[in-house]
Amino acid sequence: MSTPSSPPYTRIAASLRGKIEAGEYPPGSRLPSHRELARTFNAAQETIRRAIAQLQTEGLIETRGQHGTFVQTRPSVRRITTDFYRRRPPGSTESTSPFARSAAASGGRASWEHKTTRETADEQVAERLAIQLGEPVTVTRYLYRYDGTPIQTAISWEPSALTAGTPIELPEEGAAIGVVARFDLIGEHIDSVEEEITSRPPTVDEVRALELPPGVSVLSMRRTYRVGDKPVETADIVMAGHRSVLSYRLAVT
């Protein structure tokens, strides 16, 4: 919130933010030019540039070279954790993929690319999976899209000792999709999941993969599924901060 003592650019940014949130500038619409905004707010163009930069940092707008500045079109996946990790009810025809369910509940369509390889566990992966350094692991790298827009990346590790030679050896080519549903098929019934979430600036590769505008942060999640105390899968998930909503409903004990 800006105050009378705030720098002029923050007051201008607040005014434009309010118009965007009120729908006066709807998603995909073009903002007035810097010159027009300078006249409207009786401000120098450098002040306008700083206000625009502030809104870019917040992920509200994007600049398209000489075409101007536009309000971001922000398709968002709402990830409801209490629903994300549940098992599919018997007889249900819904997807066993938690991401596909989240996309459908958000009113959109899920798609993803994946590549699976066999590698050996480095020190960090070995610690997270409670296996020995150098043990074989199945590694799958993902790029997830929501209505065609990149929304998150993920890299997943599973101990090959658990899955090799089983119907779930290849995560995306077996009889079920989604970690919980897959491991149920081999009698490993996951009963807990641990998440650790941080916000940080994206790497160059993440900016490219997720098509992030300048200034937008990512949500970085480290997730591990367990059967009892035994880790069966761990993953690093990176979500576009301006396109992701994390929703939690937790029991109070």
PyRosetta script that sets phi, psi and omega in degrees:
from pyrosetta import init, pose_from_sequence

init()
pose = pose_from_sequence("MSTPSSPPYTRIAASLRGKIEAGEYPPGSRLPSHRELARTFNAAQETIRRAIAQLQTEGLIETRGQHGTFVQTRPSVRRITTDFYRRRPPGSTESTSPFARSAAASGGRASWEHKTTRETADEQVAERLAIQLGEPVTVTRYLYRYDGTPIQTAISWEPSALTAGTPIELPEEGAAIGVVARFDLIGEHIDSVEEEITSRPPTVDEVRALELPPGVSVLSMRRTYRVGDKPVETADIVMAGHRSVLSYRLAVT")
pose.set_psi(1, 132.0)
pose.set_omega(1, 178.3)
pose.set_phi(2, -88.9)
pose.set_psi(2, 157.2)
pose.set_omega(2, 178.1)
pose.set_phi(3, -127.7)
pose.set_psi(3, 166.7)
pose.set_omega(3, 178.8)
pose.set_phi(4, -55.3)
pose.set_psi(4, -26.4)
pose.set_omega(4, -179.7)
pose.set_phi(5, -88.4)
pose.set_psi(5, -3.1)
pose.set_omega(5, -179.8)
pose.set_phi(6, -68.2)
pose.set_psi(6, 153.3)
pose.set_omega(6, 175.1)
pose.set_phi(7, -57.5)
pose.set_psi(7, 148.2)
pose.set_omega(7, -177.4)
pose.set_phi(8, -54.5)
pose.set_psi(8, -37.6)
pose.set_omega(8, -176.2)
pose.set_phi(9, -66.4)
pose.set_psi(9, -32.0)
pose.set_omega(9, 179.0)
pose.set_phi(10, -71.3)
pose.set_psi(10, -33.7)
pose.set_omega(10, 177.1)
pose.set_phi(11, -67.9)
pose.set_psi(11, -39.1)
pose.set_omega(11, 177.8)
pose.set_phi(12, -67.2)
pose.set_psi(12, -42.9)
pose.set_omega(12, 177.6)
pose.set_phi(13, -60.1)
pose.set_psi(13, -41.0)
pose.set_omega(13, 179.8)
pose.set_phi(14, -63.7)
pose.set_psi(14, -40.1)
pose.set_omega(14, 178.6)
pose.set_phi(15, -64.0)
pose.set_psi(15, -46.1)
pose.set_omega(15, 179.4)
pose.set_phi(16, -66.3)
pose.set_psi(16, -39.0)
pose.set_omega(16, 177.7)
pose.set_phi(17, -59.7)
pose.set_psi(17, -43.2)
pose.set_omega(17, 179.0)
pose.set_phi(18, -62.0)
pose.set_psi(18, -39.6)
pose.set_omega(18, 179.0)
pose.set_phi(19, -67.8)
pose.set_psi(19, -36.9)
pose.set_omega(19, 177.6)
pose.set_phi(20, -66.2)
pose.set_psi(20, -46.4)
pose.set_omega(20, -177.8)
pose.set_phi(21, -67.7)
pose.set_psi(21, -28.7)
pose.set_omega(21, 179.1)
pose.set_phi(22, -82.0)
pose.set_psi(22, -8.5)
pose.set_omega(22, 179.3)
pose.set_phi(23, 89.3)
pose.set_psi(23, 4.3)
pose.set_omega(23, 177.0)
pose.set_phi(24, -65.0)
pose.set_psi(24, -35.3)
pose.set_omega(24, 169.5)
pose.set_phi(25, -113.5)
pose.set_psi(25, 94.0)
pose.set_omega(25, -175.6)
pose.set_phi(26, -74.1)
pose.set_psi(26, 164.8)
pose.set_omega(26, 178.0)
pose.set_phi(27, -53.2)
pose.set_psi(27, 133.2)
pose.set_omega(27, 179.3)
pose.set_phi(28, 89.9)
pose.set_psi(28, -10.2)
pose.set_omega(28, -177.9)
pose.set_phi(29, -81.5)
pose.set_psi(29, 157.1)
pose.set_omega(29, -178.4)
pose.set_phi(30, -93.2)
pose.set_psi(30, 132.4)
pose.set_omega(30, 174.9)
pose.set_phi(31, -76.1)
pose.set_psi(31, 157.1)
pose.set_omega(31, 172.8)
pose.set_phi(32, -57.2)
pose.set_psi(32, 156.3)
pose.set_omega(32, 179.9)
pose.set_phi(33, -65.5)
pose.set_psi(33, 163.6)
pose.set_omega(33, 177.5)
pose.set_phi(34, -56.7)
pose.set_psi(34, -39.6)
pose.set_omega(34, -178.9)
pose.set_phi(35, -65.1)
pose.set_psi(35, -42.6)
pose.set_omega(35, 178.8)
pose.set_phi(36, -64.9)
pose.set_psi(36, -41.8)
pose.set_omega(36, 178.9)
pose.set_phi(37, -65.5)
pose.set_psi(37, -36.7)
pose.set_omega(37, 178.2)
pose.set_phi(38, -61.8)
pose.set_psi(38, -39.6)
pose.set_omega(38, 177.3)
pose.set_phi(39, -68.1)
pose.set_psi(39, -44.4)
pose.set_omega(39, -177.6)
pose.set_phi(40, -59.7)
pose.set_psi(40, -43.7)
pose.set_omega(40, -175.4)
pose.set_phi(41, -97.7)
pose.set_psi(41, 2.9)
pose.set_omega(41, -179.1)
pose.set_phi(42, 51.7)
pose.set_psi(42, 51.4)
pose.set_omega(42, -174.8)
pose.set_phi(43, -131.7)
pose.set_psi(43, 159.7)
pose.set_omega(43, 175.6)
pose.set_phi(44, -70.6)
pose.set_psi(44, 152.6)
pose.set_omega(44, -179.3)
pose.set_phi(45, -64.5)
pose.set_psi(45, -29.7)
pose.set_omega(45, 176.1)
pose.set_phi(46, -63.5)
pose.set_psi(46, -37.9)
pose.set_omega(46, 176.6)
pose.set_phi(47, -64.5)
pose.set_psi(47, -41.4)
pose.set_omega(47, 177.8)
pose.set_phi(48, -63.2)
pose.set_psi(48, -42.0)
pose.set_omega(48, 179.6)
pose.set_phi(49, -60.4)
pose.set_psi(49, -39.8)
pose.set_omega(49, 179.6)
pose.set_phi(50, -68.2)
pose.set_psi(50, -37.4)
pose.set_omega(50, 177.3)
pose.set_phi(51, -65.0)
pose.set_psi(51, -42.8)
pose.set_omega(51, 178.5)
pose.set_phi(52, -64.0)
pose.set_psi(52, -40.8)
pose.set_omega(52, 178.7)
pose.set_phi(53, -61.9)
pose.set_psi(53, -37.7)
pose.set_omega(53, 178.3)
pose.set_phi(54, -62.3)
pose.set_psi(54, -44.1)
pose.set_omega(54, -179.8)
pose.set_phi(55, -69.0)
pose.set_psi(55, -31.9)
pose.set_omega(55, 174.4)
pose.set_phi(56, -64.1)
pose.set_psi(56, -43.2)
pose.set_omega(56, 179.6)
pose.set_phi(57, -59.8)
pose.set_psi(57, -33.9)
pose.set_omega(57, 179.5)
pose.set_phi(58, -79.9)
pose.set_psi(58, -6.1)
pose.set_omega(58, 179.4)
pose.set_phi(59, 79.1)
pose.set_psi(59, 15.0)
pose.set_omega(59, -177.4)
pose.set_phi(60, -84.5)
pose.set_psi(60, -28.8)
pose.set_omega(60, -176.1)
pose.set_phi(61, -136.0)
pose.set_psi(61, 166.4)
pose.set_omega(61, 174.8)
pose.set_phi(62, -142.1)
pose.set_psi(62, 148.2)
pose.set_omega(62, 175.8)
pose.set_phi(63, -101.3)
pose.set_psi(63, 140.5)
pose.set_omega(63, -179.0)
pose.set_phi(64, -121.6)
pose.set_psi(64, 66.2)
pose.set_omega(64, 176.9)
pose.set_phi(65, 55.6)
pose.set_psi(65, -129.4)
pose.set_omega(65, -177.7)
pose.set_phi(66, -80.8)
pose.set_psi(66, -3.0)
pose.set_omega(66, -179.0)
pose.set_phi(67, -80.1)
pose.set_psi(67, -17.8)
pose.set_omega(67, 177.0)
pose.set_phi(68, 117.0)
pose.set_psi(68, -165.3)
pose.set_omega(68, -177.9)
pose.set_phi(69, -113.7)
pose.set_psi(69, 132.2)
pose.set_omega(69, -173.5)
pose.set_phi(70, -127.0)
pose.set_psi(70, 149.0)
pose.set_omega(70, 174.1)
pose.set_phi(71, -71.4)
pose.set_psi(71, 132.5)
pose.set_omega(71, -178.1)
pose.set_phi(72, -61.2)
pose.set_psi(72, 135.8)
pose.set_omega(72, 166.1)
pose.set_phi(73, -88.4)
pose.set_psi(73, 117.3)
pose.set_omega(73, -167.0)
pose.set_phi(74, -120.7)
pose.set_psi(74, 78.1)
pose.set_omega(74, 172.4)
pose.set_phi(75, -64.8)
pose.set_psi(75, 126.1)
pose.set_omega(75, -174.7)
pose.set_phi(76, -122.4)
pose.set_psi(76, 134.3)
pose.set_omega(76, 172.0)
pose.set_phi(77, -92.2)
pose.set_psi(77, 126.6)
pose.set_omega(77, 176.3)
pose.set_phi(78, -95.1)
pose.set_psi(78, 111.7)
pose.set_omega(78, -175.7)
pose.set_phi(79, -99.5)
pose.set_psi(79, 99.5)
pose.set_omega(79, -178.8)
pose.set_phi(80, -90.2)
pose.set_psi(80, 110.1)
pose.set_omega(80, -169.0)
pose.set_phi(81, -62.0)
pose.set_psi(81, -38.2)
pose.set_omega(81, -179.3)
pose.set_phi(82, -64.9)
pose.set_psi(82, -25.4)
pose.set_omega(82, 176.6)
pose.set_phi(83, -91.4)
pose.set_psi(83, -31.5)
pose.set_omega(83, -173.0)
pose.set_phi(84, -60.2)
pose.set_psi(84, -38.2)
pose.set_omega(84, -173.1)
pose.set_phi(85, -102.5)
pose.set_psi(85, 6.7)
pose.set_omega(85, -179.5)
pose.set_phi(86, -77.2)
pose.set_psi(86, 157.9)
pose.set_omega(86, 173.6)
pose.set_phi(87, -81.6)
pose.set_psi(87, 150.6)
pose.set_omega(87, 177.3)
pose.set_phi(88, -69.7)
pose.set_psi(88, 132.4)
pose.set_omega(88, 179.6)
pose.set_phi(89, -62.0)
pose.set_psi(89, 147.8)
pose.set_omega(89, 177.7)
pose.set_phi(90, -56.3)
pose.set_psi(90, 135.0)
pose.set_omega(90, 179.1)
pose.set_phi(91, 83.6)
pose.set_psi(91, -7.2)
pose.set_omega(91, -179.4)
pose.set_phi(92, -72.9)
pose.set_psi(92, 147.6)
pose.set_omega(92, 177.6)
pose.set_phi(93, -102.4)
pose.set_psi(93, 3.4)
pose.set_omega(93, -179.9)
pose.set_phi(94, -70.5)
pose.set_psi(94, 162.1)
pose.set_omega(94, -177.8)
pose.set_phi(95, -66.1)
pose.set_psi(95, 147.1)
pose.set_omega(95, 171.5)
pose.set_phi(96, -83.9)
pose.set_psi(96, -5.2)
pose.set_omega(96, 177.3)
pose.set_phi(97, -81.0)
pose.set_psi(97, 118.4)
pose.set_omega(97, 177.9)
pose.set_phi(98, -58.9)
pose.set_psi(98, -38.6)
pose.set_omega(98, -179.9)
pose.set_phi(99, -64.9)
pose.set_psi(99, -42.8)
pose.set_omega(99, 179.1)
pose.set_phi(100, -62.1)
pose.set_psi(100, -39.4)
pose.set_omega(100, 178.0)
pose.set_phi(101, -65.0)
pose.set_psi(101, -42.2)
pose.set_omega(101, 179.7)
pose.set_phi(102, -63.5)
pose.set_psi(102, -42.4)
pose.set_omega(102, 179.3)
pose.set_phi(103, -63.2)
pose.set_psi(103, -44.0)
pose.set_omega(103, 179.6)
pose.set_phi(104, -63.1)
pose.set_psi(104, -42.0)
pose.set_omega(104, 179.4)
pose.set_phi(105, -66.7)
pose.set_psi(105, -24.8)
pose.set_omega(105, 178.4)
pose.set_phi(106, -86.8)
pose.set_psi(106, -1.9)
pose.set_omega(106, 177.3)
pose.set_phi(107, 90.2)
pose.set_psi(107, 14.4)
pose.set_omega(107, -177.3)
pose.set_phi(108, -125.8)
pose.set_psi(108, -170.9)
pose.set_omega(108, -176.3)
pose.set_phi(109, -118.2)
pose.set_psi(109, 132.3)
pose.set_omega(109, 179.6)
pose.set_phi(110, -94.6)
pose.set_psi(110, 144.1)
pose.set_omega(110, 169.4)
pose.set_phi(111, -151.0)
pose.set_psi(111, 158.4)
pose.set_omega(111, 178.6)
pose.set_phi(112, -157.9)
pose.set_psi(112, 153.6)
pose.set_omega(112, 174.1)
pose.set_phi(113, -107.4)
pose.set_psi(113, 149.7)
pose.set_omega(113, -177.9)
pose.set_phi(114, -150.2)
pose.set_psi(114, 153.4)
pose.set_omega(114, 174.9)
pose.set_phi(115, -145.8)
pose.set_psi(115, 125.2)
pose.set_omega(115, -177.8)
pose.set_phi(116, -110.4)
pose.set_psi(116, 135.4)
pose.set_omega(116, 178.1)
pose.set_phi(117, -135.6)
pose.set_psi(117, 162.8)
pose.set_omega(117, 171.9)
pose.set_phi(118, -101.4)
pose.set_psi(118, 126.4)
pose.set_omega(118, -179.5)
pose.set_phi(119, -136.7)
pose.set_psi(119, -177.0)
pose.set_omega(119, 175.5)
pose.set_phi(120, -113.5)
pose.set_psi(120, 147.5)
pose.set_omega(120, -175.3)
pose.set_phi(121, -71.7)
pose.set_psi(121, 126.7)
pose.set_omega(121, 170.8)
pose.set_phi(122, -80.5)
pose.set_psi(122, -177.4)
pose.set_omega(122, -173.7)
pose.set_phi(123, -60.8)
pose.set_psi(123, -43.3)
pose.set_omega(123, -177.4)
pose.set_phi(124, -67.2)
pose.set_psi(124, -45.7)
pose.set_omega(124, -179.7)
pose.set_phi(125, -65.7)
pose.set_psi(125, -41.1)
pose.set_omega(125, 178.9)
pose.set_phi(126, -59.9)
pose.set_psi(126, -41.3)
pose.set_omega(126, 179.3)
pose.set_phi(127, -66.0)
pose.set_psi(127, -42.3)
pose.set_omega(127, -177.7)
pose.set_phi(128, -68.5)
pose.set_psi(128, -31.9)
pose.set_omega(128, 180.0)
pose.set_phi(129, -96.4)
pose.set_psi(129, 0.2)
pose.set_omega(129, -179.2)
pose.set_phi(130, 55.7)
pose.set_psi(130, 45.8)
pose.set_omega(130, 176.4)
pose.set_phi(131, -124.7)
pose.set_psi(131, 177.5)
pose.set_omega(131, -178.6)
pose.set_phi(132, -82.0)
pose.set_psi(132, 146.7)
pose.set_omega(132, 173.7)
pose.set_phi(133, -54.6)
pose.set_psi(133, 131.0)
pose.set_omega(133, 177.8)
pose.set_phi(134, 89.3)
pose.set_psi(134, -5.1)
pose.set_omega(134, 176.5)
pose.set_phi(135, -66.3)
pose.set_psi(135, 149.8)
pose.set_omega(135, -179.5)
pose.set_phi(136, -69.0)
pose.set_psi(136, 140.2)
pose.set_omega(136, 176.4)
pose.set_phi(137, -134.1)
pose.set_psi(137, 150.0)
pose.set_omega(137, 173.7)
pose.set_phi(138, -93.4)
pose.set_psi(138, 122.5)
pose.set_omega(138, -174.7)
pose.set_phi(139, -115.8)
pose.set_psi(139, 127.2)
pose.set_omega(139, 178.0)
pose.set_phi(140, -125.3)
pose.set_psi(140, 128.0)
pose.set_omega(140, 178.4)
pose.set_phi(141, -107.6)
pose.set_psi(141, 134.8)
pose.set_omega(141, -173.9)
pose.set_phi(142, -126.1)
pose.set_psi(142, 149.8)
pose.set_omega(142, 162.8)
pose.set_phi(143, -128.1)
pose.set_psi(143, 116.5)
pose.set_omega(143, -177.4)
pose.set_phi(144, -98.9)
pose.set_psi(144, 142.4)
pose.set_omega(144, 178.2)
pose.set_phi(145, -126.0)
pose.set_psi(145, 148.3)
pose.set_omega(145, 175.4)
pose.set_phi(146, -121.9)
pose.set_psi(146, 115.3)
pose.set_omega(146, -173.7)
pose.set_phi(147, 51.4)
pose.set_psi(147, 38.5)
pose.set_omega(147, 176.9)
pose.set_phi(148, 85.3)
pose.set_psi(148, -8.3)
pose.set_omega(148, -178.8)
pose.set_phi(149, -95.0)
pose.set_psi(149, 129.3)
pose.set_omega(149, 178.5)
pose.set_phi(150, -59.0)
pose.set_psi(150, 131.3)
pose.set_omega(150, -174.9)
pose.set_phi(151, -122.7)
pose.set_psi(151, -32.7)
pose.set_omega(151, 178.9)
pose.set_phi(152, -162.1)
pose.set_psi(152, 155.8)
pose.set_omega(152, 170.9)
pose.set_phi(153, -115.1)
pose.set_psi(153, 160.7)
pose.set_omega(153, 176.7)
pose.set_phi(154, -154.6)
pose.set_psi(154, 149.6)
pose.set_omega(154, 169.5)
pose.set_phi(155, -131.9)
pose.set_psi(155, 126.3)
pose.set_omega(155, -173.0)
pose.set_phi(156, -117.9)
pose.set_psi(156, 141.0)
pose.set_omega(156, 176.9)
pose.set_phi(157, -123.4)
pose.set_psi(157, 133.1)
pose.set_omega(157, 175.6)
pose.set_phi(158, -130.4)
pose.set_psi(158, 140.1)
pose.set_omega(158, 178.0)
pose.set_phi(159, -65.3)
pose.set_psi(159, 121.4)
pose.set_omega(159, 179.7)
pose.set_phi(160, -61.6)
pose.set_psi(160, -27.0)
pose.set_omega(160, 179.0)
pose.set_phi(161, -60.7)
pose.set_psi(161, -26.3)
pose.set_omega(161, 179.4)
pose.set_phi(162, -85.3)
pose.set_psi(162, -35.2)
pose.set_omega(162, -168.6)
pose.set_phi(163, -109.5)
pose.set_psi(163, -19.1)
pose.set_omega(163, -176.4)
pose.set_phi(164, -58.9)
pose.set_psi(164, 131.2)
pose.set_omega(164, 178.4)
pose.set_phi(165, 79.1)
pose.set_psi(165, 5.3)
pose.set_omega(165, 179.2)
pose.set_phi(166, -105.2)
pose.set_psi(166, 169.5)
pose.set_omega(166, 178.7)
pose.set_phi(167, -65.8)
pose.set_psi(167, -9.9)
pose.set_omega(167, -178.1)
pose.set_phi(168, -111.2)
pose.set_psi(168, 17.5)
pose.set_omega(168, -176.4)
pose.set_phi(169, -56.7)
pose.set_psi(169, -40.7)
pose.set_omega(169, 176.9)
pose.set_phi(170, -104.4)
pose.set_psi(170, 112.2)
pose.set_omega(170, -170.0)
pose.set_phi(171, -55.1)
pose.set_psi(171, -32.6)
pose.set_omega(171, -175.3)
pose.set_phi(172, -104.2)
pose.set_psi(172, 7.9)
pose.set_omega(172, -176.3)
pose.set_phi(173, -127.1)
pose.set_psi(173, 13.1)
pose.set_omega(173, -178.9)
pose.set_phi(174, -95.9)
pose.set_psi(174, -161.6)
pose.set_omega(174, -175.6)
pose.set_phi(175, -81.0)
pose.set_psi(175, -11.1)
pose.set_omega(175, -180.0)
pose.set_phi(176, -145.3)
pose.set_psi(176, 155.9)
pose.set_omega(176, 177.6)
pose.set_phi(177, -115.5)
pose.set_psi(177, 143.6)
pose.set_omega(177, -177.8)
pose.set_phi(178, 100.0)
pose.set_psi(178, 137.5)
pose.set_omega(178, -171.9)
pose.set_phi(179, -61.1)
pose.set_psi(179, -47.9)
pose.set_omega(179, -176.8)
pose.set_phi(180, -61.2)
pose.set_psi(180, -49.1)
pose.set_omega(180, -179.0)
pose.set_phi(181, -63.6)
pose.set_psi(181, -38.0)
pose.set_omega(181, -178.7)
pose.set_phi(182, -66.2)
pose.set_psi(182, -49.1)
pose.set_omega(182, -176.5)
pose.set_phi(183, -69.6)
pose.set_psi(183, -26.3)
pose.set_omega(183, 172.6)
pose.set_phi(184, -57.5)
pose.set_psi(184, -34.5)
pose.set_omega(184, -177.2)
pose.set_phi(185, -65.1)
pose.set_psi(185, -24.6)
pose.set_omega(185, -179.3)
pose.set_phi(186, -110.3)
pose.set_psi(186, 18.6)
pose.set_omega(186, 174.6)
pose.set_phi(187, 79.1)
pose.set_psi(187, 11.5)
pose.set_omega(187, 176.7)
pose.set_phi(188, -102.8)
pose.set_psi(188, 95.5)
pose.set_omega(188, -171.1)
pose.set_phi(189, -93.0)
pose.set_psi(189, 102.9)
pose.set_omega(189, -177.3)
pose.set_phi(190, -62.3)
pose.set_psi(190, 131.6)
pose.set_omega(190, -179.2)
pose.set_phi(191, -124.5)
pose.set_psi(191, 0.7)
pose.set_omega(191, 175.4)
pose.set_phi(192, -156.3)
pose.set_psi(192, 156.0)
pose.set_omega(192, 175.8)
pose.set_phi(193, -141.3)
pose.set_psi(193, 139.0)
pose.set_omega(193, 179.6)
pose.set_phi(194, -115.7)
pose.set_psi(194, 132.8)
pose.set_omega(194, 177.8)
pose.set_phi(195, -123.9)
pose.set_psi(195, 141.7)
pose.set_omega(195, 171.4)
pose.set_phi(196, -131.4)
pose.set_psi(196, 119.1)
pose.set_omega(196, -171.6)
pose.set_phi(197, -118.8)
pose.set_psi(197, 132.6)
pose.set_omega(197, 174.8)
pose.set_phi(198, -132.3)
pose.set_psi(198, 160.2)
pose.set_omega(198, 173.5)
pose.set_phi(199, -112.6)
pose.set_psi(199, 137.1)
pose.set_omega(199, -177.5)
pose.set_phi(200, -157.1)
pose.set_psi(200, 165.3)
pose.set_omega(200, 172.7)
pose.set_phi(201, -66.8)
pose.set_psi(201, 148.5)
pose.set_omega(201, 179.6)
pose.set_phi(202, -77.0)
pose.set_psi(202, 157.0)
pose.set_omega(202, 170.5)
pose.set_phi(203, -79.3)
pose.set_psi(203, 169.3)
pose.set_omega(203, 178.0)
pose.set_phi(204, -59.6)
pose.set_psi(204, -43.2)
pose.set_omega(204, 179.8)
pose.set_phi(205, -64.2)
pose.set_psi(205, -36.9)
pose.set_omega(205, 179.5)
pose.set_phi(206, -69.5)
pose.set_psi(206, -38.6)
pose.set_omega(206, 175.6)
pose.set_phi(207, -57.7)
pose.set_psi(207, -43.7)
pose.set_omega(207, -178.6)
pose.set_phi(208, -68.3)
pose.set_psi(208, -49.0)
pose.set_omega(208, -175.2)
pose.set_phi(209, -66.2)
pose.set_psi(209, -39.7)
pose.set_omega(209, -175.7)
pose.set_phi(210, -96.4)
pose.set_psi(210, 1.0)
pose.set_omega(210, 177.9)
pose.set_phi(211, 53.7)
pose.set_psi(211, 52.1)
pose.set_omega(211, -174.8)
pose.set_phi(212, -83.9)
pose.set_psi(212, 135.0)
pose.set_omega(212, 173.0)
pose.set_phi(213, -73.2)
pose.set_psi(213, 162.5)
pose.set_omega(213, -179.3)
pose.set_phi(214, -57.4)
pose.set_psi(214, 140.4)
pose.set_omega(214, 173.3)
pose.set_phi(215, 87.6)
pose.set_psi(215, -7.6)
pose.set_omega(215, -177.8)
pose.set_phi(216, -84.8)
pose.set_psi(216, 132.3)
pose.set_omega(216, 177.3)
pose.set_phi(217, -87.4)
pose.set_psi(217, 169.6)
pose.set_omega(217, 174.1)
pose.set_phi(218, -117.1)
pose.set_psi(218, 156.3)
pose.set_omega(218, 169.8)
pose.set_phi(219, -98.3)
pose.set_psi(219, 122.5)
pose.set_omega(219, -177.9)
pose.set_phi(220, -109.3)
pose.set_psi(220, 121.9)
pose.set_omega(220, -177.5)
pose.set_phi(221, -117.3)
pose.set_psi(221, 132.2)
pose.set_omega(221, 169.7)
pose.set_phi(222, -106.5)
pose.set_psi(222, 118.9)
pose.set_omega(222, -173.5)
pose.set_phi(223, -124.7)
pose.set_psi(223, 140.7)
pose.set_omega(223, 176.7)
pose.set_phi(224, -137.6)
pose.set_psi(224, 127.6)
pose.set_omega(224, 173.8)
pose.set_phi(225, -92.9)
pose.set_psi(225, 142.7)
pose.set_omega(225, 179.8)
pose.set_phi(226, -134.3)
pose.set_psi(226, 148.8)
pose.set_omega(226, 166.3)
pose.set_phi(227, -110.2)
pose.set_psi(227, 107.5)
pose.set_omega(227, -169.4)
pose.set_phi(228, 62.5)
pose.set_psi(228, -125.2)
pose.set_omega(228, 177.5)
pose.set_phi(229, -95.9)
pose.set_psi(229, 2.8)
pose.set_omega(229, -173.9)
pose.set_phi(230, -94.3)
pose.set_psi(230, 117.4)
pose.set_omega(230, 174.3)
pose.set_phi(231, -69.3)
pose.set_psi(231, 134.0)
pose.set_omega(231, 178.2)
pose.set_phi(232, -116.7)
pose.set_psi(232, -15.3)
pose.set_omega(232, 177.0)
pose.set_phi(233, -160.0)
pose.set_psi(233, 142.6)
pose.set_omega(233, 172.6)
pose.set_phi(234, -137.8)
pose.set_psi(234, 150.1)
pose.set_omega(234, -174.0)
pose.set_phi(235, -148.8)
pose.set_psi(235, 150.6)
pose.set_omega(235, 168.6)
pose.set_phi(236, -109.4)
pose.set_psi(236, 120.5)
pose.set_omega(236, -175.7)
pose.set_phi(237, -119.0)
pose.set_psi(237, 133.2)
pose.set_omega(237, 179.9)
pose.set_phi(238, -123.6)
pose.set_psi(238, 121.7)
pose.set_omega(238, -176.5)
pose.set_phi(239, -113.1)
pose.set_psi(239, 139.9)
pose.set_omega(239, 173.9)
pose.set_phi(240, -63.1)
pose.set_psi(240, 119.6)
pose.set_omega(240, -172.6)
pose.set_phi(241, -61.3)
pose.set_psi(241, -32.5)
pose.set_omega(241, -176.7)
pose.set_phi(242, -89.5)
pose.set_psi(242, 1.0)
pose.set_omega(242, -179.0)
pose.set_phi(243, -123.2)
pose.set_psi(243, 9.5)
pose.set_omega(243, -174.0)
pose.set_phi(244, -128.3)
pose.set_psi(244, 139.0)
pose.set_omega(244, 175.3)
pose.set_phi(245, -125.4)
pose.set_psi(245, 123.4)
pose.set_omega(245, 176.4)
pose.set_phi(246, -103.8)
pose.set_psi(246, 122.8)
pose.set_omega(246, -176.7)
pose.set_phi(247, -121.0)
pose.set_psi(247, 129.8)
pose.set_omega(247, -176.9)
pose.set_phi(248, -125.0)
pose.set_psi(248, 138.1)
pose.set_omega(248, 167.3)
pose.set_phi(249, -131.0)
pose.set_psi(249, 111.5)
pose.set_omega(249, -171.8)
pose.set_phi(250, -117.0)
pose.set_psi(250, 143.8)
pose.set_omega(250, 176.9)
pose.set_phi(251, -70.8)
pose.set_psi(251, 144.1)
pose.set_omega(251, 175.3)
pose.set_phi(252, -100.9)
pose.set_psi(252, 122.2)
pose.set_omega(252, -176.5)
pose.set_phi(253, -117.6)
pose.dump_pdb("model.pdb")
